[in-house]
């Protein structure tokens, strides 16, 4: 399995528009972060988790030629606003499968009504196959995928476990029974917004405590804001098996 970090930034990305914060002015390419998303590939399968407003740029940058579907963690703008840019894939492949909780599908239908229209559909609009997810495992390309439920403030979000890899983001609280689903993974991805506490995201301390509970072989931090600090400085302070993810990072599992 190959995982490509398409974006590792928070909702505003880094640099933030108009900001003169030192991290926003950094020359280190690892401090330039698009909105959070990953591309997961195995065998002949290719799936994306979330498609935010940078989706087009991410697909071009990764040279992605095919996606079999998109899994959504939740419906916030930084995770869904790139949906219209599935059109080139649709024109080549046909309908694109979307995997999401029914609440998220409802939100997508409201924002992108022309995509979900069944009568008098605009000819240039893409079409999708809706796959409503519940908190139970399902199959993708012969691989079992296990949703992991957590809370983003009061909003329910899904992480996803793909065999030995688990991707979670926008987590603030998670129940013990959901953590049990993750234990045994080789690689865990989790959000770490900043140093100071936040009402809807793990800060660095909370992310590291979560990693300790899951006890993966390796962990990568994502959904990072400029307030976490410089990539080079923060990574030196992390445990030996924990790393800051960065845009375009590829890992094999």
Residue pairs with C-beta under 8 A, 6 or more apart in sequence:
1 40
1 41
1 42
1 162
1 163
1 164
1 165
1 252
1 253
2 40
2 41
2 42
2 250
2 251
2 252
2 253
3 38
3 39
3 40
3 41
3 165
3 167
3 187
3 250
3 251
3 252
3 253
4 38
4 39
4 41
4 62
4 248
4 249
4 250
5 38
5 220
5 222
5 245
5 246
5 247
5 248
5 249
5 250
6 34
6 37
6 38
6 39
6 48
6 54
6 55
6 58
6 61
6 62
6 247
7 13
7 33
7 34
7 35
7 36
7 37
7 52
7 54
7 58
7 247
8 33
8 34
8 36
8 222
8 223
8 224
8 244
8 245
8 246
8 247
8 249
9 33
9 34
9 35
9 36
9 223
9 224
9 225
9 247
10 33
10 35
10 36
10 78
10 193
10 223
10 224
10 225
11 35
11 76
11 77
11 78
12 225
13 33
13 34
13 35
13 54
14 23
14 24
14 31
14 32
14 33
14 224
14 225
14 226
15 21
15 23
15 24
15 25
15 32
15 226
16 24
16 226
19 226
21 226
22 230
23 31
23 226
23 227
23 228
23 229
23 230
24 226
26 32
26 230
26 231
28 230
28 231
28 232
29 246
29 247
30 231
30 232
30 244
30 246
30 247
31 226
31 230
31 231
32 247
33 224
33 246
33 247
34 52
34 54
34 57
34 58
34 247
35 52
35 53
35 54
35 78
35 79
36 50
36 52
36 78
36 79
36 169
36 191
36 222
36 223
37 48
37 49
37 50
37 51
37 52
37 54
37 55
37 58
37 79
38 48
38 49
38 50
38 167
38 189
39 46
39 47
39 48
39 58
39 62
39 64
39 67
40 46
40 47
40 48
40 49
40 162
40 165
40 167
41 47
42 141
42 143
42 162
43 141
43 142
44 141
45 68
45 140
45 141
45 143
46 64
46 66
46 67
46 68
47 67
47 68
47 69
47 70
47 71
47 140
48 55
48 67
48 69
48 70
48 71
49 70
49 71
49 72
49 73
49 160
49 167
50 70
50 71
50 72
50 73
50 79
50 80
50 169
51 70
51 79
51 80
51 81
51 82
51 83
51 85
51 86
52 77
52 78
52 79
52 80
52 81
52 82
53 77
53 78
53 81
53 82
54 82
55 81
55 82
55 83
55 85
56 82
56 85
58 64
58 82
59 85
61 248
62 248
66 89
66 92
66 93
67 86
67 89
67 96
68 97
68 140
68 141
69 96
69 97
69 98
69 99
69 129
69 131
69 140
70 83
70 86
70 96
70 97
70 98
70 99
71 99
71 100
71 145
71 158
71 160
72 79
72 80
72 98
72 99
72 100
72 101
72 104
72 108
72 158
73 79
73 157
73 158
73 159
73 160
73 169
73 170
74 101
74 104
74 152
74 155
74 156
74 157
74 158
74 170
75 100
75 103
75 104
75 107
75 108
76 152
76 155
76 170
79 170
80 104
80 107
80 108
80 111
81 111
83 108
83 111
83 112
83 115
84 112
84 115
84 126
86 96
86 126
86 128
87 124
87 125
87 126
89 96
89 126
90 96
90 126
90 127
91 126
94 127
95 126
95 127
95 128
95 129
96 126
96 127
96 128
96 129
97 128
97 129
97 131
98 105
98 108
98 128
98 129
98 130
98 131
99 131
99 133
99 138
99 140
100 108
100 131
100 132
100 133
101 132
101 133
101 134
101 156
101 158
102 132
103 156
105 130
105 132
108 115
108 116
109 116
114 121
114 122
114 125
115 125
115 126
115 127
115 128
116 128
117 125
121 127
131 138
133 147
133 158
134 147
135 147
135 149
135 158
136 147
137 144
137 145
137 146
137 147
138 144
138 145
138 147
139 145
140 162
143 162
143 163
144 163
145 160
145 161
145 162
146 160
146 161
146 181
147 158
147 159
147 160
147 161
148 158
148 159
148 160
148 161
148 166
148 168
148 174
148 178
148 181
148 182
149 156
149 157
149 158
149 159
149 174
149 175
149 178
150 156
150 157
150 158
150 159
150 168
150 171
150 172
150 173
150 174
150 178
151 157
151 171
151 172
151 173
151 174
152 170
152 171
152 172
152 200
152 201
153 172
153 199
153 200
155 200
157 169
157 170
157 171
159 166
159 167
159 168
159 169
159 171
159 182
160 166
160 167
160 168
161 167
161 181
161 182
161 185
163 253
164 184
164 185
164 186
164 187
164 253
165 185
165 186
165 187
165 189
165 253
166 182
166 185
166 187
166 188
166 189
166 214
166 216
167 189
168 182
168 188
168 189
168 190
168 191
169 189
169 190
169 191
169 222
169 223
170 191
170 200
170 201
170 223
171 190
171 191
171 201
171 202
171 210
172 198
172 199
172 200
172 201
172 202
172 206
174 210
179 210
179 213
179 214
182 188
182 214
182 216
183 214
183 215
185 214
185 216
186 216
186 217
186 218
186 253
187 216
187 217
187 218
187 219
187 220
187 251
187 253
188 211
188 214
188 216
188 218
188 219
188 220
189 219
189 220
189 221
189 222
189 245
190 202
190 207
190 210
190 211
190 219
190 220
190 221
190 222
191 201
191 202
191 207
191 221
191 222
191 223
191 224
192 201
192 202
192 203
192 204
192 206
192 207
192 208
192 221
192 222
192 223
192 224
192 228
193 201
193 202
193 203
193 223
193 224
193 225
193 227
193 228
194 201
194 203
194 204
194 225
194 227
194 228
195 203
195 204
195 205
195 227
195 228
195 229
196 203
196 227
197 203
197 206
201 223
202 210
204 221
204 228
204 234
207 221
208 238
208 239
208 242
211 219
211 239
211 242
216 241
217 241
218 241
218 242
218 243
219 241
219 242
219 243
220 242
220 243
220 244
220 245
220 249
220 251
221 238
221 242
221 243
221 244
221 245
222 245
224 244
224 245
228 234
231 244
231 246
234 244
235 243
235 244
238 244
